[in-house]
Structure formats: structure tokens, C-alpha cells
Amino acid sequence: MKNFYFTLLCMLCVLQLQAQEQRGTIVSETWIRNYTQAEILQEMDNLGIPAAFLPVRYDVAAYKLIYNTIDVHGNPTIASGVAMIPLNLQENCGAAILSYQHGTITVKEQVPSRLSQEAFIAVGAATDGYVACVADYLGLGDSPGFHPYIHAASEATAVIDMIRATRNYCAANNIPLNEQLFLTGYSQGGHATMATHRAMQLDYSTEFNVTAAAPMSGPYDVGGVQTDLLTAAQPYPEPNYLPYIVLAYREAYPDLAAAFPSLSDIFISPYDVDIPNLFDGLQGSGDINNAMPASSIPAEIVRPEVFADFQTNPNHPLRLALNDNNTYNGWIPEAPMKLQFCTNDQSVIYLNAKVAYEHFQSVGFNDIDTLNVNPNLDHYPCAQPSVLFAKLWFDQQRSACTGVNDVVGDAGFMRLFPNPVSDYAMLNFTNPNYEAYTLQVTDVTGRIVSQINNIRDEQVPISARQLPAGLYTLTLSNGQKLMQQKMVVVR
């Protein structure tokens, strides 16, 4: 009998080693569709995105990639995602990869690889010359099993292996890449972004070097701020989050499953049956919310004795699992980070970002900033401007290229800091020969709102105090060279 268990253990070890070696290899690739520049501009118009926010420079091809990865226990599995590839790429220094992490999904087919609405974020990056990818995560899209919701470790492995698959696709199809890698995501995607950034730095530092990360409106303090919100005796706009997390963590944490072998040990009737049945990958979050208590108080589905123990026992297995998924613990980032949020967000409150920011500051990480995108917006309306601001921030840090087509938005020659700006900013640009430049500031209609002539210094102070909030273009020209930079003015 001992030999049997030893042999079984050895077989499991071999399978896990093989899974590690195969991670990120492509199982299949499927062309989905092309987006023409005209179609992209039309969709931007439908979404109310001014053309000045997203330079439309390339047609884009969408590919579904199914790739090898690992599950929550390190065993081999597959996952899917979408790679958006700019067609006829002219970036002579190679393209940067931008990995976007999507928000909460309960319907298995409503994922980026099926061209969900969030997939267009990757289209918007690719049409401006990024190679953009979005992982569906485990348990969604083509990946089997239940989705491990807000599980940091598996979010990271799914995203990392999707990026590997995207790199492999580009290598096989002669699509040049540079070494830059940008990470961003919204809501659950904000949590996944920070989890991925941490895993890359701690476990894959020889393979990945994050250029910058912009987590947006994520539950980074899921065991603290977000748990307090979910367990408060007051209505919550997305009560489905609580059972989603509980169901996911029972799959990921054996101690939690052992403590509560039946869902009836956690949830009261009829929620112990009705709610889990709705997490079948076919129901939307609204349907699940409608099946929760009419009060919209999530904790009302939990057995009173379980809830009381959870509230007072710091070693409760669910509390331990929640704390294990705080994404700011255990590391000091080595790449710039910007935490974006809206202070009126009722679903994932901005205090998540505040806790993470203050923690990073306390451990000596200073290359971090926060951006209150709009203090009046709730969770879902906050998403679109957050994504646009994140891309503008990434654009400022893209590698310098030397081709004539690369001067627009070329951060190697021109950079504005801070951006967004509410008061004053400093424009830096390369001018080794002391040439005379003219700077024009134009609004989204193309109207010149400011002009400075005969600039020779490489630093130019910019005042935004008299400008209304919005997007502006800074254009530096000397008659032969042209450089442009977007400026966002916030109030």
C-alpha cells in the first residue's frame, strides 16, 4: 500500500512538472474577425469616445488562443483568451504588449474571446500599435470547471500564460515585439492586474519585466475593506459577489471545503440550493442578484452561527482564504504603478486603493500614484474614462522609435508630467541642437487654445489652470520635426 501511494505521488509530481513546462504553449489559434479603421472609428463614436483619445492607425485582427496553463492546484488545464494584432505593423522598434484583465463575469460565454464589450479595449490598444491580449481566466470561455473568482494566484497564472501564448503567436507569425509590457484591468481585472504584477516580479522576474501597471477599481484589500463592505448590514449593489467568492474559495482551499463539506453548512435554505444552481455559467449577475434576499444584504444568506464565528474568529477558514488574496502584501513593486478609481464607486469602494497605496508607501515604494478619475461616477460608469486614462499614461512610457511614422506620441522624445494635470505640468523633450520649436495646445475640436513660440529649452512649463476639463493635444514643431503628446485636464 505504501508503494502505491508513493507511486501515485510521483505520478502527480511528474504531471505538475509537465504542466509547468507546457504553460503558455498554444493548443489552437482561431481567427475571429478583422476590424477596419473605419469600423473602429464607428464603434468609438457609438461608445462616445472622442477620436483624439485613441489614435486609429492600424486595422486589427482578432484571434482566439487556447493555451496550456495550470489550475488552482497546479494541475494541467487549458484556458482561452483573445489576442488583438495590429495589421501591417510599422513600429520599427517592435510593438509593446498591453495585457488587459477583464471584470466580473458569471456567464461562461460572455468573455473577451467571444468579443464581449471589454474586448474592444484591446482593439483600441491594438489600432494604436500595441499587441493587446485579454485572458478569459480559468473556468470561463473554453476553460473547464468553475471560475475561481477573485483568486489571485490563478488569475496571475492564467494571465501570465495568455501573455506567453501571445508572444508565441507573434514569434510564429513574424510580428516584432519589443521588451515593454503594460498591465491594466478594471474591477476583478484590477485585482488580477496587481496579482499578475506581483507574481511576475516574485516568481518570473527573469522572463517578465513590467514597464508599468495601472490597476483600476479592484478589490485589492479583499480580506479587509471589501469583506467589511460585503458583510455589512446594509444593501449592496452586487450581492452575488459574496456567494461567488465562497463557491470559488471552496474549490481553491481544501481547508475551507473540509470545514464546510456541504453548502448547507454555510448558507441557509433556500439559498443553499437556489444560489449555487444559478452559478452554472448560464446566468447573468442580475439574475443571481434577483435570487438573493430582497434586502440586497449579502450576509443574510449565511447561517447566523457561521456568520458570528466569521466575524469574531481571525482564523476562520474563509477569513484566512480572503486574506490570502490581498494583492498588495508580500512585495515591493519595481515598476511604476497608478491606482485609478472613482470615489463614488459603491461596488468596489476606493478605500481598496487607499489601503494598497498607503501600504506600498509604508514599505518604501514611491513610484506609485493615484488618480480619482471622476468623484461623481459609480462603478460601471467609471470604467470607460479609467481605461482611456490608463492608456494615455502607458502611451507616455512607450519605447522611442526612430522612424518618421513614430514621432506622434513618442515618449522617448516628448513627455508631460504630471498627466492628467489640474494646475501646472512640465513638458520635457529632446532638443540637443537648441533648435527653435513652436508649441500649440489644441482641444478635441482642433481649436488652438494656447501657443508658445521660439522654444529652445528642453523643459517647458505648461499651465492648465484656465483650461476646462478634457483632452488636449500638445504639438511641438520646428518645420521639419513634429512631436505630439496628449494632455488630460481634470477638475
Number of C-alpha atoms within 10 A of each C-alpha: 6 7 8 9 10 11 12 12 12 12 12 14 14 12 15 17 14 13 19 16 12 16 22 27 21 22 13 12 17 12 12 13 13 17 18 17 16 11 12 21 19 14 14 17 12 9 10 10 16 14 15 15 20 18 18 21 16 23 23 29 19 24 23 23 27 26 26 26 30 22 23 21 13 17 16 18 18 23 28 34 31 28 33 30 29 26 19 11 21 16 19 16 16 19 26 22 24 26 27 28 30 27 19 15 18 23 16 22 17 19 27 27 27 18 18 13 11 20 25 16 22 25 29 25 27 31 27 19 26 29 30 29 34 31 30 31 28 27 21 26 23 20 22 14 13 16 28 25 24 26 24 24 21 25 29 22 25 30 30 23 24 32 24 20 27 29 21 15 19 16 12 9 9 8 18 17 19 14 14 19 23 25 26 29 29 30 24 25 25 28 33 36 32 30 27 27 28 25 21 19 19 14 10 13 12 9 10 18 17 22 21 24 28 30 34 33 32 30 32 33 25 24 19 17 19 21 16 13 18 23 20 14 14 12 17 19 15 19 26 24 19 17 23 21 19 20 18 16 24 21 18 20 16 14 16 19 18 11 14 16 13 11 18 15 14 21 22 15 14 12 20 19 13 13 21 15 12 16 21 13 19 13 15 17 20 13 13 22 19 12 17 23 15 11 12 19 20 26 21 19 21 22 16 14 11 14 17 11 12 16 13 9 12 11 11 16 21 22 18 16 22 21 16 16 20 23 28 20 16 9 14 17 23 16 15 15 24 20 27 27 32 25 20 17 20 16 21 27 21 24 19 22 26 17 16 19 20 11 15 19 14 10 11 10 18 15 13 16 12 16 18 17 23 19 13 12 17 18 20 14 13 24 21 16 13 25 21 17 21 23 20 20 23 20 20 20 18 21 20 17 17 14 11 10 11 18 19 16 24 22 23 17 21 25 22 23 16 15 20 22 20 18 15 15 18 16 17 18 19 13 16 9 7 11 12 15 21 16 19 19 21 19 19 14 11 11 11 14 12 15 13 13 13 11 18 15 15 15 16 16 12 18 14 18 14 9 16 12 15 13 19 24 20 23 20 23 17 15 9 6 10 16 19 21 23 25 26 19 19 20 14
